[in-house]
Amino acid sequence: MSGDKVVSRKNSTNLMKEKIVKYYEIVFQAGNPCDENRNFWNEFFLLRANVESLQNQFVAVSPSDLPTVKVNVNDLFARCTDQLSDYHAIKIVNAIQTMCGLVKGAFAHSKGDYGFDVIELLMGFEQADGIMQSLMEKVHSILTSSESGVSLKNITLRFLLTIVTLTENVSQNTILEYLMIHHIFEALLAMLSDSSLRADHGNDTVLLLMLLVQYRKYESTNPYIVSLSILDSDIALNGLSQIIALSLIGHNRHYKDKISQHKPSGLMSTFTSMVGSMFSSDETVKVKFKPDIPLLLALYESVHLNRNFVLALTTSHAAPNLGSSSSLADDTEEPVTPAVPRASEVPVSKTELLDQPTNLLATFLEYTSVIAHDVRDEVNFNVCRLCFIILTCVSEDQYANSLMHDSNINFRVPIHKLPMRHRKLPVETTPPSTPLAYSALELQVEFIVSHMMKQMPADLYILSLGIIHRLLVYQKKSRVRLVYPWKSLWSALTSLVKYMLSNETSLLKMCNIFIIAQKVVNIFNMFITYGDTFLATPNSYDELYYELIRTHAVYDNLYTFALRYSTSSEWKDDSARLIHSLGNIRAVVNHFRPKVDSWAKVNHLSSLTEEQVLEVVRSNYDSLTLKLHDTLDHYERYSEKPKEANFFIQMVRSLVKDVREKVVLSKLEQASLLKEFSTIS
């Protein structure tokens, strides 16, 4: 008996699907659909939409039949828009899904021509502006109305994401021009500002906003960019910050949990791990997770465009709302998941978040230390690059720097380090409580020492050294004396130079190592020339000179390297700049080395201790002559265009492609909708 009921339900479903398909066939024929059935449209919107079948109808239409079909398609799209103000929620849902099928079918039929022909086919060009204005007003109402339930808001956001991702190149999607004219920024802002809406729809709202920001951003005035850049609502900015922070915290927690699973426990497992590492070519435990690119883009655009966001970025906050922040359904029976699901499914405990005060920047620094581990992977490389660009923007902001360097604002930021053969990682302890500038420098030092590989990530090194330089410039100009173990930075920079010199032939075929070398030298010049204004103690200045004397051979070799290419047509200018910038380092070495050797000879010593060398340095400062480099404390401010424009275009295209695969409207969770709408009269 129960089996008969199952069969009956299946047959009923098939009949419903077949009926709506028949109605689609009538729409795509010449003539008025109401000629044979006056209730055609009432019945049409009560039937469950079949997006895939509707798309197939477009595919089957021949070019010669388009003028005939266009009349009914225009009528259908206009009627769908009208249905959004209907009292019957099921009709609204079916209308939204029908419009999804129409726009996807029309764009697929256009075969790469995303101009006005598509708009003419969907709405008719003369009526398009009025229809889109009405549509966006009704979308705004659905997204902001308390009477619209979670599921209705979900499919509305899904519909908007469908529109935005119709073309891989967002700027070629001319239908978005109407979303610029009749923009819905205020509706998205309202969803970010409301904690309950943010919990249910935060991720998809941010995703939609970021995609809209990309539309013709280099070619014309984009109202979403303008609105985001002048946004000063603390509630909305903090809401955006919490959505991003929650995702990054989840990733960090996922990483730490995976790492803890690989830690040896007990004598036998420790021995097994030790023996295994002797024969393994890769000692690194790689934790794979998919980066949350939409939220990282949101962080970038917010930091890049809106100075007011710095406060939300650097201010301590309570535990983020841990509710689901999503709107797109997956294939499971879980309530909802985001359009691009968060990679980490590990729940973050409220206790953990409350125990450790943090802010978005602290969380982001930890996240960057994880994502930077495996830059051999193209996706991770691009995400690491995005993270370093974000840090570049942050390190240029005066207010952000003042908060990052404030000795009274401290956080415990774990900077996760890669195990490598030439070093042993210390036993994991609670990280010290330090200003965020300390953690930012530690992150860059760790990146420098752990990425000296055959395929050198030159672009990342340039960004990393640029971040260090910007932080030092702020410290010099503001006379901030950050307590930091500068020896670790100096040692890392010297190791980088030594590595490049050892592999100059192969590296020069891939990248311009002169630029990287000059950035390293300029950082040293900052310490030599202005160190007395920002180093915490006089001993730090002495230790700088000791390190330069101790590693003089590396910089002698760097000078020789630059001289060797000074006559090369390809590297002539770069080598000349490097030779010029090495002047002060060579002056320090040439001044102190003879005095150290003389002191050792007088005292009949074959080698000197560090303290003895430091004593010679302290007693011979007066006779040292250095050159002042005027531009040391200046840098070229970050500009997305032209240097990074292509990078972001490609990243957005990849994101659009990914989102398009995830936005599956035909698998809408009917049970959830029916349960919700059953309470609506």
C-alpha positions, 0 to 999 in steps of 0.5 A: 500500500505504501509502495502504491503511494510512493508511485502515485506521488512520483506520477503526480510529480511527473505530470506537474513537470509535463504540464509546465513544459507544455505551457512553455511550448505554448509560450514559444509558439506564435499567438496569444497563449490565452486564446485557448485558455483564459486562465493560462497565466494564473495556472502558469504561475501556480505550476512549479517552474522547471528552469532547465526545460525553459532554457532548452526551449530557447536552444530549440528556437531557430533564428528565423523564429525569434521575432515571433517568439520574442513577443511572448517572451517579452510578455512572460518576463513582464508578467513575472515582474508583476507577480513579485507583488502578488500576495501568493508566495508560491507565484512569486517563487515560480516567477523568480525561477521563471525569470532565471530560466529566461535570462539564462536561456536568452544569454545561452542563445546569444552565443557570446553576443551579450549586447542589446539583442539579449535585452530586446529578446527578454524585455524589448529595449523600449520597455526594458528600463521601466521593467527593470526599475519595477523589478529592482524596486520589488527585489528591494522590497523582498530583501528588506521586508520583514514579511518576506521569509528566509527562503524567499530572500534566498531565492531572490538573492540566487536570482540576482546572482544568476543575473550577475554571473551570466557572463564570465566577464562581468563587464560584458553583461549589459543587463547589469547596466540596469542594476547600476541605474536602479541599484539595490545597494541600500537593500544589501546594506540593510541585510548587512546591518541586521544581525538576523538577516546577516546570519541567514544571508550574509555570505551571499549578500557580500558575494553579490555586492562584490560582483556588482562592484566589479562591473566596468570598474575601470571604465565608468562610474559604478554606483556600488563602488561610490556607495561603498567608498563613502559608507560610514555606517558603523553597524553595516561596516561592523556587520561586513567585518563580522561576516569576513571574520567568521569565515576566516576564523573557521579556516584557521580553526580547520587548519589547527584541527588538521595539524593537531591530528598529524602530531605524533603522540607517544614514543612509538609514533614520535619514532615513526614520524622521525624515521618517515621524515628521513625518507620523505621528500616533503616534510610538510603536512599540507592542509587543503581547503578552498579559500573563501575568495568572495569574502577576501575580495570583500575585505580587499574592496572595503580596505581599498575603497573605504577608509572608515572600514579601518576601524572595523578592521582593527577594533576588538569585537565580541564573538561573531554570530555563529548562525549559518550565513548563507542562502544557496541550497546544496544537494543535501537536506541541510537548511541552506549553504552559501553560493560558494560554500565556506571551505571549512565546515568545522564549527567555531566554539563560542567559548574559544572566541570569547576566551581570546579577544581578537579583531579582523586584522589579527584573524586575517594575519593568522589566515594569511600565514596558513594560505602562504604555506603552499604557493606552488598551487596556483589558487593559493598563490593568487589568494596569497597575492590578494592577502599581501595586496590587502596588507599593502593597503593596510600598511599605507593607512595612517590610522591603521598603522597608528592602531597596529603600532599602539603598544596598549593594543595587543593581540595573540596572533599565531603565525603558523610556520612550515616545518623545514629540513634546515630548522626545527620548529619550536614547541608550540606555545601560546603566542606573545601578546604584541601589537599587530605590527609585530605580527605583520612583520613576523608574517613577512619574515616567515614568508621570506625564509620559507619560500626560497624555492626553484620557482621563486614567487617573485611577485609575492616577495616584492609585495612582502618587502613592500609591506615591510618597507611601508611599516618602517616608513611609518615608524620612522615618520611617527618615531614609533619604537616597536619592540621587535627582534629585528635580528630575525628580519636582518637575517631573513633578508641576508638569507634571501640575497644569498639565495638569489646569488646562488641561483642567479642564472636560473632566477634571472630567466624567470624574474627580475631579481635586481628589483628584489635585491634593491628592495632588500638593500633599501630596507637596510638603508632605512635602518642605517639612515633612520634607525636611530628614530625608530629602533627601540634601544641603542643596542639594536643599532649596534647589532645592525652594524654587527650583522652587516659586518658579520655577513659582509661577504654576501653584500660584497658578492651582491655588489660584484653581481651588480657590476657584472651586469652593469654592461648588459643591455637588459639589466644595465639600469637595474644594476646601476640602481642596485650599485648606487643603493649599496653605497651605505652598506659598503661604507659601513663594512669598509669603515668597520672591518679594518678597525675590527681586524686591527683591534683583533691584531693588537689584542692577539686574537684570531676571532672575536666574540659578538660583544668585542665586535660591538665594542669596536663598533660603538667606539668608531661611530664618529668617523663613519660617513654615510650618504643620505638617500632622499627617497628612502622614506617614500614609496609608490602608493598602491594603485589597482590600475594598471599593475593589478587590474589584470590580476583582479579581472582573472580572479573575478572571472574564476569566481564567476565561473565557480559561482555559476556552477553552484547556483542551481535553481532547479534544486530548490528545497521545496519542503522548506518553501512549502513549510514556510509558505503554508503560514501565508494566507 
